[in-house]
Amino acid sequence: MKYFDYAATTPLDSEAANIYVQAATEYYGNTGSLHDIGSTAKDILENCREEFARLLAVQKDGVFFTSGGSESNFLGIHSLLSAKKKQGFHIISSLAEHSSVRSTLDALELQGYEITLLPFTENGQIDIDRLKSATRKDTVLIAIQHGNSEIGSLQPIEEIGNWCQEQQILFHSDCVHTFGKINLNKIINLVDSLSISSHKFYGPKGIGAGYINPKLAWKPYYPGTTHEKGFRPGTVNVPAIAAMTVAAQKSIEKQEWQFTKIEKLRQQLLAILAEAGDQITLYQNTEEQQLPHTLGLRLNGLEGQWVMLECNRLGFAISTGSACSTGLTSASKTMTAMNIPEKIGKEFIRISFGHHTNEQDVAALGETLLNIIHDKH
């Protein structure tokens, strides 16, 4: 099976796996215990926190470890709302946010918050002028993803961040799809919180991190919590954190090289698919605002789920969109955000590239997709 679903999850890096086993078997203490074994685990935890702070170029007091991107989004949003800069109950987000953000906002709406969800342009991007127009005096939070998980479009985070600072609005950004793929230095000082997830950059599943600006006087969502300075309850998963840290170090170290490699693979596939002409529709942003790792497209007239299953039968793992909503029969959130009619939106498929993708597999996938098109037309 040739794997083209790295946007859903990545294989665990072998070095990270070894670190996990070592930490779990040799440094197994509870970080809350006061004996030496617990203190050793606590030292490992804090070393990992310092390393993530270095990788993100932030203060370590703002780095917290969670169970993954979904929890980081949930707790990040709630933490910011506990530290609002002004009075108000209006939140702005997008129609294409991850399900963990959308479900959090849905719950907040039941608590009295008013939510404005913005659409995407045809390039899969937030219109900054539309965002500014949607801003009100009582807007207290904006939550916009950094990179879209279905088509790879990047959002104008710098412009949004500057606008938020001007308007005294707190800003959360889901960076699960971008950490380890592109440099976040340009945006890190413009967001008040962000989320990342280990299994998106070759670390273990069930672990992630959130960043909260340490200058904010946020309050714990769960009262009486002692772990992670009150950010979340539960025994800290030191082995997974250690493994995630190794995976993060390696991903950042290889970031530019991998970006260039994957950009070439993307262009190779697009060149092959060009033979299909107008039988294929691509969804992408401008080159400067596009992650090459994720390619969103339609084989016009063919339902995406059928194409995915046919590719699976022929030995290729692709996707029909976000892994957290692929069990749904409706069109993807990104297609909806781009105002694509539902029937057409259901034709969407996602191809995503990673460390182990090579030219031979890309060529084989390209030919397979062309054959699927020709057989059906």
VOGU-33671 format. One record per residue (C-alpha): z, y, x; residue number from 1. Coordinates in steps of 0.5 Angstrom, whole numbers, plus 500, padded with zeros to 3 digits. Layout:
<atoms>
+-----+-----+-----+-------+
:  pz :  py :  px : vexpa :
+-----+-----+-----+-------+
:   Z :   Y :   X :   NUM :
...
+-----+-----+-----+-------+
</atoms>
This chain:
<atoms>
+-----+-----+-----+-------+
:  pz :  py :  px : vexpa :
+-----+-----+-----+-------+
: 500 : 500 : 500 :     1 :
: 498 : 507 : 503 :     2 :
: 503 : 512 : 501 :     3 :
: 501 : 519 : 499 :     4 :
: 507 : 521 : 495 :     5 :
: 512 : 524 : 500 :     6 :
: 513 : 530 : 495 :     7 :
: 517 : 525 : 491 :     8 :
: 521 : 522 : 497 :     9 :
: 520 : 520 : 504 :    10 :
: 522 : 514 : 508 :    11 :
: 529 : 514 : 512 :    12 :
: 528 : 516 : 519 :    13 :
: 530 : 510 : 524 :    14 :
: 534 : 515 : 528 :    15 :
: 538 : 518 : 522 :    16 :
: 539 : 511 : 519 :    17 :
: 542 : 508 : 526 :    18 :
: 547 : 515 : 526 :    19 :
: 548 : 513 : 519 :    20 :
: 551 : 506 : 520 :    21 :
: 554 : 508 : 526 :    22 :
: 558 : 514 : 523 :    23 :
: 560 : 509 : 517 :    24 :
: 562 : 503 : 521 :    25 :
: 566 : 507 : 527 :    26 :
: 568 : 514 : 524 :    27 :
: 569 : 512 : 517 :    28 :
: 575 : 516 : 516 :    29 :
: 576 : 521 : 510 :    30 :
: 576 : 528 : 512 :    31 :
: 582 : 530 : 508 :    32 :
: 586 : 525 : 512 :    33 :
: 591 : 528 : 517 :    34 :
: 591 : 522 : 522 :    35 :
: 587 : 522 : 528 :    36 :
: 581 : 518 : 524 :    37 :
: 581 : 523 : 519 :    38 :
: 581 : 528 : 524 :    39 :
: 575 : 525 : 528 :    40 :
: 571 : 525 : 521 :    41 :
: 573 : 532 : 520 :    42 :
: 570 : 534 : 527 :    43 :
: 563 : 531 : 525 :    44 :
: 563 : 534 : 519 :    45 :
: 564 : 541 : 522 :    46 :
: 559 : 540 : 527 :    47 :
: 554 : 538 : 522 :    48 :
: 556 : 544 : 518 :    49 :
: 555 : 548 : 525 :    50 :
: 548 : 545 : 526 :    51 :
: 545 : 547 : 519 :    52 :
: 548 : 554 : 520 :    53 :
: 544 : 554 : 526 :    54 :
: 538 : 551 : 523 :    55 :
: 538 : 556 : 517 :    56 :
: 540 : 562 : 521 :    57 :
: 546 : 563 : 517 :    58 :
: 554 : 563 : 517 :    59 :
: 557 : 556 : 517 :    60 :
: 562 : 559 : 512 :    61 :
: 556 : 559 : 507 :    62 :
: 554 : 552 : 508 :    63 :
: 556 : 546 : 503 :    64 :
: 554 : 539 : 503 :    65 :
: 552 : 536 : 496 :    66 :
: 549 : 530 : 493 :    67 :
: 542 : 533 : 493 :    68 :
: 538 : 538 : 491 :    69 :
: 540 : 538 : 484 :    70 :
: 547 : 539 : 485 :    71 :
: 546 : 544 : 490 :    72 :
: 542 : 548 : 484 :    73 :
: 547 : 547 : 479 :    74 :
: 553 : 549 : 483 :    75 :
: 549 : 555 : 487 :    76 :
: 547 : 558 : 480 :    77 :
: 554 : 557 : 477 :    78 :
: 557 : 560 : 484 :    79 :
: 553 : 566 : 483 :    80 :
: 554 : 567 : 476 :    81 :
: 562 : 567 : 478 :    82 :
: 560 : 573 : 483 :    83 :
: 556 : 577 : 479 :    84 :
: 555 : 584 : 482 :    85 :
: 554 : 588 : 475 :    86 :
: 556 : 586 : 468 :    87 :
: 550 : 582 : 464 :    88 :
: 548 : 576 : 461 :    89 :
: 540 : 576 : 462 :    90 :
: 537 : 571 : 467 :    91 :
: 530 : 571 : 470 :    92 :
: 527 : 564 : 472 :    93 :
: 520 : 561 : 472 :    94 :
: 517 : 556 : 467 :    95 :
: 516 : 551 : 473 :    96 :
: 523 : 550 : 476 :    97 :
: 525 : 544 : 477 :    98 :
: 529 : 540 : 472 :    99 :
: 536 : 541 : 475 :   100 :
: 535 : 549 : 474 :   101 :
: 532 : 548 : 467 :   102 :
: 537 : 544 : 465 :   103 :
: 542 : 549 : 468 :   104 :
: 539 : 555 : 465 :   105 :
: 539 : 551 : 458 :   106 :
: 546 : 550 : 458 :   107 :
: 548 : 557 : 460 :   108 :
: 543 : 559 : 454 :   109 :
: 548 : 555 : 449 :   110 :
: 554 : 559 : 453 :   111 :
: 551 : 566 : 451 :   112 :
: 546 : 568 : 457 :   113 :
: 539 : 570 : 455 :   114 :
: 534 : 567 : 459 :   115 :
: 527 : 569 : 461 :   116 :
: 522 : 564 : 463 :   117 :
: 516 : 567 : 467 :   118 :
: 509 : 564 : 467 :   119 :
: 505 : 562 : 473 :   120 :
: 498 : 566 : 475 :   121 :
: 492 : 561 : 476 :   122 :
: 494 : 561 : 483 :   123 :
: 501 : 558 : 481 :   124 :
: 505 : 564 : 483 :   125 :
: 510 : 569 : 480 :   126 :
: 507 : 575 : 478 :   127 :
: 511 : 580 : 482 :   128 :
: 509 : 586 : 477 :   129 :
: 511 : 581 : 471 :   130 :
: 518 : 580 : 474 :   131 :
: 519 : 587 : 475 :   132 :
: 517 : 588 : 468 :   133 :
: 522 : 583 : 465 :   134 :
: 528 : 586 : 469 :   135 :
: 533 : 589 : 465 :   136 :
: 539 : 593 : 466 :   137 :
: 543 : 587 : 464 :   138 :
: 539 : 582 : 469 :   139 :
: 544 : 579 : 473 :   140 :
: 541 : 573 : 476 :   141 :
: 534 : 571 : 478 :   142 :
: 532 : 564 : 480 :   143 :
: 525 : 562 : 483 :   144 :
: 523 : 556 : 487 :   145 :
: 521 : 557 : 494 :   146 :
: 515 : 552 : 494 :   147 :
: 512 : 549 : 488 :   148 :
: 513 : 541 : 488 :   149 :
: 507 : 539 : 484 :   150 :
: 501 : 544 : 487 :   151 :
: 505 : 546 : 493 :   152 :
: 504 : 554 : 492 :   153 :
: 509 : 559 : 495 :   154 :
: 512 : 564 : 491 :   155 :
: 513 : 571 : 494 :   156 :
: 520 : 570 : 496 :   157 :
: 521 : 576 : 500 :   158 :
: 518 : 581 : 495 :   159 :
: 523 : 578 : 489 :   160 :
: 529 : 578 : 494 :   161 :
: 528 : 586 : 496 :   162 :
: 527 : 587 : 488 :   163 :
: 534 : 583 : 487 :   164 :
: 537 : 587 : 492 :   165 :
: 535 : 594 : 490 :   166 :
: 537 : 592 : 483 :   167 :
: 544 : 589 : 484 :   168 :
: 541 : 582 : 482 :   169 :
: 543 : 576 : 485 :   170 :
: 538 : 571 : 487 :   171 :
: 538 : 563 : 488 :   172 :
: 532 : 560 : 491 :   173 :
: 530 : 552 : 490 :   174 :
: 528 : 551 : 497 :   175 :
: 528 : 543 : 497 :   176 :
: 520 : 543 : 497 :   177 :
: 520 : 547 : 503 :   178 :
: 526 : 546 : 508 :   179 :
: 523 : 542 : 514 :   180 :
: 516 : 544 : 513 :   181 :
: 516 : 551 : 514 :   182 :
: 520 : 557 : 517 :   183 :
: 525 : 560 : 512 :   184 :
: 528 : 565 : 517 :   185 :
: 524 : 571 : 513 :   186 :
: 527 : 569 : 507 :   187 :
: 534 : 567 : 509 :   188 :
: 537 : 574 : 508 :   189 :
: 534 : 575 : 502 :   190 :
: 537 : 570 : 498 :   191 :
: 544 : 569 : 495 :   192 :
: 544 : 562 : 495 :   193 :
: 539 : 556 : 496 :   194 :
: 538 : 548 : 496 :   195 :
: 536 : 543 : 500 :   196 :
: 535 : 535 : 499 :   197 :
: 536 : 530 : 505 :   198 :
: 531 : 525 : 502 :   199 :
: 525 : 530 : 502 :   200 :
: 525 : 531 : 510 :   201 :
: 526 : 523 : 512 :   202 :
: 534 : 523 : 511 :   203 :
: 538 : 519 : 506 :   204 :
: 538 : 520 : 499 :   205 :
: 544 : 522 : 495 :   206 :
: 546 : 528 : 500 :   207 :
: 544 : 535 : 500 :   208 :
: 546 : 542 : 502 :   209 :
: 547 : 549 : 499 :   210 :
: 548 : 555 : 502 :   211 :
: 552 : 561 : 498 :   212 :
: 552 : 568 : 502 :   213 :
: 559 : 568 : 504 :   214 :
: 560 : 575 : 503 :   215 :
: 560 : 573 : 495 :   216 :
: 567 : 572 : 492 :   217 :
: 565 : 566 : 488 :   218 :
: 569 : 562 : 484 :   219 :
: 569 : 554 : 484 :   220 :
: 566 : 551 : 478 :   221 :
: 571 : 545 : 478 :   222 :
: 578 : 548 : 478 :   223 :
: 583 : 545 : 483 :   224 :
: 577 : 542 : 488 :   225 :
: 579 : 542 : 495 :   226 :
: 573 : 539 : 498 :   227 :
: 568 : 543 : 501 :   228 :
: 572 : 549 : 500 :   229 :
: 572 : 548 : 493 :   230 :
: 565 : 548 : 492 :   231 :
: 564 : 541 : 489 :   232 :
: 570 : 535 : 488 :   233 :
: 569 : 528 : 491 :   234 :
: 570 : 525 : 498 :   235 :
: 565 : 528 : 503 :   236 :
: 560 : 523 : 505 :   237 :
: 560 : 524 : 513 :   238 :
: 555 : 518 : 514 :   239 :
: 550 : 521 : 510 :   240 :
: 551 : 528 : 512 :   241 :
: 551 : 526 : 520 :   242 :
: 544 : 522 : 518 :   243 :
: 541 : 528 : 514 :   244 :
: 543 : 533 : 520 :   245 :
: 539 : 528 : 525 :   246 :
: 533 : 528 : 520 :   247 :
: 533 : 536 : 519 :   248 :
: 533 : 537 : 527 :   249 :
: 527 : 533 : 528 :   250 :
: 524 : 536 : 522 :   251 :
: 525 : 543 : 524 :   252 :
: 523 : 541 : 532 :   253 :
: 516 : 538 : 529 :   254 :
: 515 : 543 : 524 :   255 :
: 509 : 547 : 527 :   256 :
: 506 : 541 : 529 :   257 :
: 506 : 537 : 523 :   258 :
: 504 : 543 : 519 :   259 :
: 498 : 543 : 523 :   260 :
: 496 : 536 : 523 :   261 :
: 497 : 536 : 515 :   262 :
: 493 : 542 : 514 :   263 :
: 487 : 538 : 518 :   264 :
: 489 : 532 : 513 :   265 :
: 488 : 536 : 507 :   266 :
: 482 : 539 : 509 :   267 :
: 479 : 532 : 511 :   268 :
: 481 : 530 : 504 :   269 :
: 478 : 536 : 501 :   270 :
: 471 : 535 : 504 :   271 :
: 471 : 528 : 502 :   272 :
: 472 : 530 : 495 :   273 :
: 467 : 536 : 495 :   274 :
: 462 : 530 : 494 :   275 :
: 464 : 530 : 487 :   276 :
: 463 : 537 : 485 :   277 :
: 465 : 540 : 479 :   278 :
: 468 : 533 : 477 :   279 :
: 474 : 535 : 480 :   280 :
: 479 : 541 : 479 :   281 :
: 484 : 543 : 485 :   282 :
: 490 : 547 : 483 :   283 :
: 492 : 551 : 490 :   284 :
: 494 : 558 : 492 :   285 :
: 491 : 562 : 497 :   286 :
: 491 : 559 : 504 :   287 :
: 497 : 564 : 507 :   288 :
: 501 : 562 : 501 :   289 :
: 500 : 554 : 500 :   290 :
: 504 : 548 : 503 :   291 :
: 498 : 544 : 506 :   292 :
: 503 : 538 : 504 :   293 :
: 502 : 538 : 497 :   294 :
: 495 : 537 : 493 :   295 :
: 495 : 538 : 486 :   296 :
: 488 : 536 : 482 :   297 :
: 485 : 533 : 476 :   298 :
: 479 : 528 : 476 :   299 :
: 476 : 532 : 470 :   300 :
: 476 : 528 : 463 :   301 :
: 481 : 522 : 466 :   302 :
: 488 : 522 : 464 :   303 :
: 492 : 523 : 470 :   304 :
: 497 : 517 : 469 :   305 :
: 491 : 512 : 468 :   306 :
: 488 : 515 : 475 :   307 :
: 495 : 514 : 478 :   308 :
: 495 : 507 : 476 :   309 :
: 488 : 505 : 478 :   310 :
: 490 : 508 : 485 :   311 :
: 496 : 503 : 485 :   312 :
: 492 : 497 : 483 :   313 :
: 487 : 499 : 489 :   314 :
: 493 : 500 : 494 :   315 :
: 495 : 507 : 494 :   316 :
: 501 : 511 : 492 :   317 :
: 500 : 518 : 489 :   318 :
: 503 : 521 : 483 :   319 :
: 502 : 525 : 476 :   320 :
: 507 : 530 : 478 :   321 :
: 515 : 531 : 479 :   322 :
: 519 : 525 : 480 :   323 :
: 524 : 527 : 476 :   324 :
: 520 : 528 : 470 :   325 :
: 514 : 523 : 471 :   326 :
: 517 : 518 : 466 :   327 :
: 515 : 524 : 460 :   328 :
: 508 : 524 : 457 :   329 :
: 508 : 531 : 456 :   330 :
: 504 : 535 : 461 :   331 :
: 507 : 537 : 468 :   332 :
: 511 : 544 : 468 :   333 :
: 507 : 547 : 473 :   334 :
: 501 : 546 : 468 :   335 :
: 504 : 549 : 463 :   336 :
: 507 : 555 : 467 :   337 :
: 499 : 556 : 469 :   338 :
: 497 : 556 : 461 :   339 :
: 493 : 549 : 462 :   340 :
: 492 : 546 : 455 :   341 :
: 497 : 540 : 455 :   342 :
: 491 : 535 : 454 :   343 :
: 488 : 538 : 460 :   344 :
: 494 : 538 : 464 :   345 :
: 495 : 531 : 463 :   346 :
: 490 : 529 : 467 :   347 :
: 494 : 532 : 473 :   348 :
: 495 : 528 : 479 :   349 :
: 499 : 530 : 486 :   350 :
: 497 : 527 : 493 :   351 :
: 502 : 529 : 498 :   352 :
: 502 : 528 : 506 :   353 :
: 507 : 526 : 511 :   354 :
: 509 : 524 : 518 :   355 :
: 506 : 517 : 517 :   356 :
: 499 : 519 : 514 :   357 :
: 493 : 518 : 518 :   358 :
: 486 : 520 : 518 :   359 :
: 484 : 513 : 516 :   360 :
: 488 : 512 : 510 :   361 :
: 486 : 519 : 508 :   362 :
: 478 : 517 : 508 :   363 :
: 480 : 511 : 504 :   364 :
: 484 : 515 : 499 :   365 :
: 478 : 520 : 498 :   366 :
: 473 : 514 : 498 :   367 :
: 477 : 511 : 492 :   368 :
: 478 : 517 : 488 :   369 :
: 470 : 518 : 489 :   370 :
: 469 : 511 : 486 :   371 :
: 474 : 512 : 480 :   372 :
: 470 : 518 : 478 :   373 :
: 463 : 515 : 479 :   374 :
: 465 : 508 : 475 :   375 :
: 468 : 513 : 469 :   376 :
: 462 : 517 : 469 :   377 :
+-----+-----+-----+-------+
</atoms>
